[in-house]
Amino acid sequence: MTTKISQGKWTRIRPLQRDELDPYTEAGMAVGELTWGRFRNNLCKTMAYTPRLLQTEVEYCNTFIFDPPTFRGEVQEAGFNDRFLKELVISRTSLLNRSWYSITHHAFIGMKLYTDHDRRDEGHRKYLCLHEHERHPEVYTEWERLVLDYAVKVTKDAHLVTDEDFANLKRVLREHNREEKRLAELPEEAMDRHVCAQISELTWLIGHFCLLNRWFTALQVPDEGPQDEDNFQAVYEATVPADIRERNRKVLAGELPH
């Protein structure tokens, strides 16, 4: 006999529990939880209403969010952009869309990433200024600034992206790639193709999070709290500095420009 799991705040759509699922859908939920930090989360529990979406979401998302450079023989298939850069892009997009679940969870993921690589102070500065990155050019490299500028325009209205923006984006990606040992010696034609792959991946990442931001917001998917199986609020408060958490709250409340 299964026992109902204690569930915290329920919003527009109640997150489902394992004993409400068929075995195949439950397996999809377990894969999502095990793959994404062994954390039982309301993303998977809410997505479980559409079983096939839940079953395919993890591998699909990993290809452009979490996968490192991945090869099939000599063909690179995933991981074209730097993980730190991708997290900045995800959070910038989510701050613009005022999507609470994405803002909190990726502030945690991003700060943990920087902390785990002994770059916590750098991460703190970059996340604190991220809602208005264009006002703090001293905090970001040109590479980061131009990518974040692109993310802002794609998020607001993709028609805002100009040919000049695109040319500058390609230039700064190419220059950054030349600083990386694995890419430094690529012939120009191969470098151009790699830069196009990076822009394709970045644009898909931005677009996917615009979709996901709207899904979280419309359904009001809640953070996992002390009444849930895993208390996300506790690790959020322990990992993300208080000034960033307060900025996140103010952006959501409409008290700050974003």
BADREN-157239 format. One record per residue (C-alpha): x, y, z; residue in three letters. Coordinates in steps of 0.5 Angstrom, whole numbers, plus 500, padded with zeros to 3 digits. Each point is the difference from the previous one (the first is absolute). Layout:
<nodes>
XYZALA;...
</nodes>
This chain:
<nodes>
500500500MET;503507498THR;499506504THR;499507498LYS;506504500ILE;499507504SER;500505495GLN;501508501GLY;496506497LYS;496498494TRP;498505495THR;497500493ARG;502493499ILE;501495505ARG;507496500PRO;498493499LEU;504495505GLN;503493498ARG;494496502ASP;495504495GLU;504498494LEU;501493496ASP;506497500PRO;503502494TYR;499508501THR;502499507GLU;507497497ALA;500506496GLY;500505506MET;505496504ALA;505501494VAL;499507500GLY;501500508GLU;506496500LEU;503504494THR;499507502TRP;503499507GLY;496494503ARG;495506502PHE;493498500ARG;497506497ASN;493504498ASN;503500493LEU;499493499CYS;494499504LYS;496505496THR;503498493MET;497493502ALA;493502498TYR;503499493THR;504494501PRO;503500493ARG;503507501LEU;503498507LEU;503493497GLN;504504494THR;501507504GLU;506498504VAL;505497494GLU;497506495TYR;502505505CYS;507497502ASN;502501493THR;500508500PHE;500501507ILE;505495504PHE;503496495ASP;508501500PRO;503500493PRO;498493497THR;502497494PHE;498494496ARG;507498497GLY;502507497GLU;494503500VAL;498505506GLN;492499501GLU;499504507ALA;504505505GLY;502505495PHE;500506505ASN;503501507ASP;496497506ARG;501507504PHE;497504494LEU;494496499LYS;498501507GLU;501507500LEU;495500493VAL;495496504ILE;500504506SER;500507495ARG;494497496THR;496498506SER;501506504LEU;497504494LEU;494495500ASN;500501507ARG;499492501SER;501498507TRP;501493500TYR;506501494SER;503506504ILE;500497507THR;503493497HIS;505502495HIS;502506505ALA;502493504PHE;503496495ILE;504506497GLY;503502507MET;501493502LYS;504499493LEU;504506501TYR;501498508THR;502493498ASP;506503495HIS;502505505ASP;497506497ARG;495502505ARG;502507500ASP;500501493GLU;493496500GLY;497505505HIS;502506496ARG;497497494LYS;493498503TYR;499506504LEU;501505494CYS;497495495LEU;493503499HIS;503506498GLU;506498497HIS;501505495GLU;501505505ARG;506496503HIS;505499494PRO;506500506GLU;497493502VAL;499497494TYR;505498494THR;498503493GLU;499492498TRP;495500506GLU;497507499ARG;498499492LEU;497493502VAL;496503505LEU;498505496ASP;498495494TYR;496496506ALA;496507502VAL;498501493LYS;498493498VAL;496500506THR;497507499LYS;498499493ASP;505496495ALA;499506495HIS;504504504LEU;506496498VAL;504504494THR;505498495ASP;505504504GLU;498496507ASP;501494496PHE;507502497ALA;502502507ASN;498494503LEU;504495495LYS;506505501ARG;500499508VAL;499493499LEU;505498495ARG;505504504GLU;498497507HIS;501493496ASN;507502498ARG;502500507GLU;498493502GLU;505495498LYS;495495497ARG;498505495LEU;506505499ALA;502496494GLU;494499496LEU;500502493PRO;496506498GLU;494496497GLU;500495506ALA;500506505MET;494503496ASP;496494501ARG;502499507HIS;498508501VAL;493498497CYS;499494504ALA;501504506GLN;495506498ILE;495494498SER;501497507GLU;499507504LEU;494502496THR;497493501TRP;502501508LEU;497507500ILE;493498496GLY;499494504HIS;501504507PHE;495505497CYS;495494499LEU;502497507LEU;499506504ASN;493501497ARG;498493502TRP;503501507PHE;496507501THR;494498497ALA;499494504LEU;503503506GLN;505494501VAL;502501507PRO;507499503ASP;501494504GLU;500502508GLY;500497507PRO;494496499GLN;503496494ASP;504494499GLU;506505498ASP;500507503ASN;503504495PHE;499506503GLN;505498506ALA;506499494VAL;498506497TYR;501504506GLU;506497502ALA;503501493THR;498506497VAL;502506503PRO;495504504ALA;500507495ASP;499495494ILE;494497503ARG;497507502GLU;502503493ARG;496494497ASN;494501505ARG;500507498LYS;500499492VAL;494495501LEU;496505504ALA;502505494GLY;504505505GLU;506500496LEU;501500492PRO;502494497HIS;
</nodes>
